[in-house]
Amino acid sequence: MTHFEPPSCGSALVLIGQNSRGQWVAQEQRGLFGGLFKNRVDAVRYALFENGHHPEAIIETAGVVELNMSASIQPTELPQRRVA
């Protein structure tokens, strides 16, 4: 299994996508921070705030993303595209 490495800027890699209820999820790859949001704009805004305003370190997934703060998540397991 390959791991996706964040950009060399040292910012946190944040995944955003929708959960099974249609809510938007933003979650840091290692589960250090995350949240649920009503829309994509709010999820991206939160991700940018938390990762030091590095849009290149935000990945939007096409698959279902459930908020899980207890374990790291692997973005290579989900269909994805760069937000920036």
C-alpha positions as a Markdown table, in Angstrom:
| # | Residue | x | y | z |
|---|---|---|---|---|
| 1 | Met | 0.0 | 0.0 | 0.0 |
| 2 | Thr | 1.4 | 3.4 | -0.9 |
| 3 | His | 1.0 | 6.4 | 1.3 |
| 4 | Phe | 0.3 | 9.8 | 0.0 |
| 5 | Glu | 2.9 | 12.3 | 1.3 |
| 6 | Pro | 1.8 | 15.9 | 1.9 |
| 7 | Pro | 3.6 | 18.7 | 0.1 |
| 8 | Ser | 7.0 | 19.7 | 1.4 |
| 9 | Cys | 5.5 | 22.9 | 3.0 |
| 10 | Gly | 5.1 | 21.0 | 6.2 |
| 11 | Ser | 1.4 | 21.6 | 6.4 |
| 12 | Ala | -1.1 | 19.0 | 7.4 |
| 13 | Leu | -2.8 | 16.9 | 4.7 |
| 14 | Val | -6.6 | 17.3 | 5.0 |
| 15 | Leu | -9.2 | 15.2 | 3.3 |
| 16 | Ile | -12.6 | 16.6 | 2.5 |
| 17 | Gly | -15.7 | 14.8 | 1.2 |
| 18 | Gln | -19.2 | 13.8 | 2.1 |
| 19 | Asn | -20.3 | 11.3 | 4.7 |
| 20 | Ser | -23.2 | 8.8 | 4.3 |
| 21 | Arg | -25.6 | 11.4 | 5.5 |
| 22 | Gly | -24.5 | 14.0 | 3.0 |
| 23 | Gln | -22.7 | 16.2 | 5.5 |
| 24 | Trp | -19.3 | 17.5 | 4.5 |
| 25 | Val | -16.3 | 16.2 | 6.4 |
| 26 | Ala | -12.8 | 17.7 | 6.7 |
| 27 | Gln | -10.3 | 15.5 | 8.5 |
| 28 | Glu | -6.5 | 15.7 | 8.9 |
| 29 | Gln | -4.9 | 12.5 | 7.6 |
| 30 | Arg | -3.7 | 11.3 | 11.1 |
| 31 | Gly | -7.0 | 12.3 | 12.8 |
| 32 | Leu | -5.4 | 15.3 | 14.6 |
| 33 | Phe | -8.4 | 17.5 | 13.8 |
| 34 | Gly | -11.6 | 17.4 | 11.8 |
| 35 | Gly | -15.2 | 18.4 | 11.7 |
| 36 | Leu | -18.6 | 18.2 | 10.0 |
| 37 | Phe | -20.0 | 21.0 | 7.8 |
| 38 | Lys | -23.2 | 21.9 | 6.0 |
| 39 | Asn | -21.4 | 22.7 | 2.8 |
| 40 | Arg | -18.1 | 22.2 | 0.9 |
| 41 | Val | -17.1 | 25.9 | 1.2 |
| 42 | Asp | -17.2 | 25.7 | 5.0 |
| 43 | Ala | -15.2 | 22.4 | 4.9 |
| 44 | Val | -12.5 | 23.9 | 2.7 |
| 45 | Arg | -12.4 | 27.1 | 4.8 |
| 46 | Tyr | -11.9 | 25.1 | 8.0 |
| 47 | Ala | -9.2 | 22.9 | 6.3 |
| 48 | Leu | -7.3 | 26.0 | 5.1 |
| 49 | Phe | -7.5 | 27.5 | 8.6 |
| 50 | Glu | -6.3 | 24.4 | 10.3 |
| 51 | Asn | -3.4 | 23.6 | 7.9 |
| 52 | Gly | -2.0 | 27.1 | 7.7 |
| 53 | His | -3.7 | 28.2 | 4.4 |
| 54 | His | -2.0 | 25.6 | 2.2 |
| 55 | Pro | -4.6 | 24.7 | -0.5 |
| 56 | Glu | -2.1 | 22.3 | -2.1 |
| 57 | Ala | -2.4 | 20.1 | 1.1 |
| 58 | Ile | -6.2 | 19.6 | 0.8 |
| 59 | Ile | -7.6 | 16.6 | -1.1 |
| 60 | Glu | -11.3 | 16.2 | -2.0 |
| 61 | Thr | -12.5 | 12.6 | -2.1 |
| 62 | Ala | -15.2 | 11.3 | -4.3 |
| 63 | Gly | -15.9 | 8.4 | -1.9 |
| 64 | Val | -17.8 | 8.4 | 1.4 |
| 65 | Val | -15.7 | 9.9 | 4.3 |
| 66 | Glu | -16.9 | 9.3 | 7.8 |
| 67 | Leu | -15.4 | 11.5 | 10.6 |
| 68 | Asn | -13.1 | 9.3 | 12.6 |
| 69 | Met | -10.9 | 11.0 | 15.2 |
| 70 | Ser | -9.5 | 7.8 | 16.7 |
| 71 | Ala | -7.4 | 6.5 | 13.7 |
| 72 | Ser | -5.4 | 7.7 | 10.8 |
| 73 | Ile | -7.0 | 7.5 | 7.4 |
| 74 | Gln | -5.3 | 6.6 | 4.1 |
| 75 | Pro | -6.3 | 8.8 | 1.2 |
| 76 | Thr | -5.1 | 6.2 | -1.3 |
| 77 | Glu | -8.1 | 4.0 | -0.4 |
| 78 | Leu | -10.5 | 6.7 | -1.7 |
| 79 | Pro | -11.0 | 8.2 | -5.1 |
| 80 | Gln | -9.6 | 11.7 | -4.9 |
| 81 | Arg | -8.7 | 15.0 | -6.6 |
| 82 | Arg | -6.7 | 18.0 | -5.5 |
| 83 | Val | -8.8 | 21.0 | -4.4 |
| 84 | Ala | -6.2 | 23.6 | -5.4 |
